[in-house]
Amino acid sequence: MHTYRKAWRPYIGPCDPCPPLQVKFYETPPQLYLGFQPYGLKQFDASTALFKGTLWPALYAPYTNPYERGEGE
């Protein structure tokens, strides 16, 4: 299983006007790791597929904000 969220550390210059983010994140879509669609791939039911935006669970990747502070931070 691949992780869809990746992290990288940007260059922080000495003259940056704003406090920098030490780590930045980006997401890769699940279809990058699937290749050709296999026969008989599991499917969501119709109402769930409409809610999630895809028919196949293998292509579903919910987005959560990596910069949002959780409780207790």
C-alpha beads as a LAMMPS data file, in Angstrom:
LAMMPS data file: protein, C-alpha beads

73 atoms
72 bonds

1 atom types
1 bond types

-500.0 500.0 xlo xhi
-500.0 500.0 ylo yhi
-500.0 500.0 zlo zhi

Masses

1 110.0

Atoms # bond

1 1 1 0.000 0.000 0.000
2 1 1 1.331 3.410 -0.957
3 1 1 0.830 6.568 1.009
4 1 1 -1.038 9.285 -0.851
5 1 1 0.343 12.141 1.241
6 1 1 3.963 13.043 0.733
7 1 1 6.080 15.582 2.621
8 1 1 9.062 17.697 1.657
9 1 1 11.215 20.306 3.356
10 1 1 11.485 23.547 1.358
11 1 1 14.491 25.831 1.273
12 1 1 14.099 28.608 3.828
13 1 1 15.961 31.720 2.768
14 1 1 17.474 34.196 5.214
15 1 1 15.314 37.059 3.864
16 1 1 11.905 35.345 3.871
17 1 1 9.338 37.924 5.051
18 1 1 6.931 35.416 6.641
19 1 1 7.481 32.649 9.164
20 1 1 8.107 29.602 6.973
21 1 1 6.460 26.215 7.063
22 1 1 9.174 23.729 7.995
23 1 1 7.443 20.854 6.178
24 1 1 5.079 21.120 3.202
25 1 1 2.715 18.391 2.043
26 1 1 1.214 17.291 -1.259
27 1 1 -1.074 14.447 -2.240
28 1 1 -0.819 12.007 -5.104
29 1 1 -3.939 10.484 -6.665
30 1 1 -4.601 6.765 -6.105
31 1 1 -4.747 5.980 -9.835
32 1 1 -0.970 6.510 -10.017
33 1 1 -0.494 3.229 -8.148
34 1 1 -3.233 1.190 -9.828
35 1 1 -1.929 0.685 -13.368
36 1 1 -4.508 -1.015 -15.568
37 1 1 -7.888 -1.476 -13.944
38 1 1 -8.134 -5.115 -12.880
39 1 1 -11.165 -7.189 -13.798
40 1 1 -13.778 -7.549 -11.044
41 1 1 -12.610 -4.586 -8.971
42 1 1 -14.783 -4.107 -5.874
43 1 1 -17.461 -1.380 -6.222
44 1 1 -19.376 0.898 -3.867
45 1 1 -23.163 0.772 -3.966
46 1 1 -24.776 3.596 -5.977
47 1 1 -25.588 5.991 -3.106
48 1 1 -22.145 5.603 -1.520
49 1 1 -20.462 6.083 -4.913
50 1 1 -22.352 9.346 -5.456
51 1 1 -21.357 10.552 -1.988
52 1 1 -17.668 9.646 -2.369
53 1 1 -17.329 10.652 -6.025
54 1 1 -16.064 7.325 -7.339
55 1 1 -17.467 3.880 -7.970
56 1 1 -14.342 2.012 -6.867
57 1 1 -12.943 2.010 -3.311
58 1 1 -9.414 1.599 -4.713
59 1 1 -9.715 5.072 -6.289
60 1 1 -11.159 6.804 -3.230
61 1 1 -8.764 9.022 -1.277
62 1 1 -10.373 11.418 1.196
63 1 1 -8.612 14.731 1.734
64 1 1 -7.763 15.904 5.214
65 1 1 -5.950 19.164 5.795
66 1 1 -2.381 18.371 6.943
67 1 1 -1.900 21.909 8.319
68 1 1 -5.003 21.849 10.524
69 1 1 -4.162 21.663 14.200
70 1 1 -5.689 18.791 16.082
71 1 1 -7.074 19.013 19.560
72 1 1 -4.401 19.300 22.207
73 1 1 -1.734 20.811 19.935

Bonds

1 1 1 2
2 1 2 3
3 1 3 4
4 1 4 5
5 1 5 6
6 1 6 7
7 1 7 8
8 1 8 9
9 1 9 10
10 1 10 11
11 1 11 12
12 1 12 13
13 1 13 14
14 1 14 15
15 1 15 16
16 1 16 17
17 1 17 18
18 1 18 19
19 1 19 20
20 1 20 21
21 1 21 22
22 1 22 23
23 1 23 24
24 1 24 25
25 1 25 26
26 1 26 27
27 1 27 28
28 1 28 29
29 1 29 30
30 1 30 31
31 1 31 32
32 1 32 33
33 1 33 34
34 1 34 35
35 1 35 36
36 1 36 37
37 1 37 38
38 1 38 39
39 1 39 40
40 1 40 41
41 1 41 42
42 1 42 43
43 1 43 44
44 1 44 45
45 1 45 46
46 1 46 47
47 1 47 48
48 1 48 49
49 1 49 50
50 1 50 51
51 1 51 52
52 1 52 53
53 1 53 54
54 1 54 55
55 1 55 56
56 1 56 57
57 1 57 58
58 1 58 59
59 1 59 60
60 1 60 61
61 1 61 62
62 1 62 63
63 1 63 64
64 1 64 65
65 1 65 66
66 1 66 67
67 1 67 68
68 1 68 69
69 1 69 70
70 1 70 71
71 1 71 72
72 1 72 73
